[in-house]
């Protein structure tokens, strides 16, 4: 998901997205540990998506405190 799309989401939607990405990352990390994961690049993609969501959440908190 692109960051421009994430900026359109509300705070609750961002929290839900963060939770779902974290759960998916955990499942994939577990599969990687027992060597069932074929495409390890997915781990990097999900980790970056989690960082994007957290960045947008931080931006919204800062914007709310400034106004």
Secondary structure by P-SEA (a helix, b strand, c coil): ccaaaaaaccaaaaaaaaaaaaaaaaaaaaaaaaccccccaaaaaaaaaaaaaaaaaaaaaaaaaac
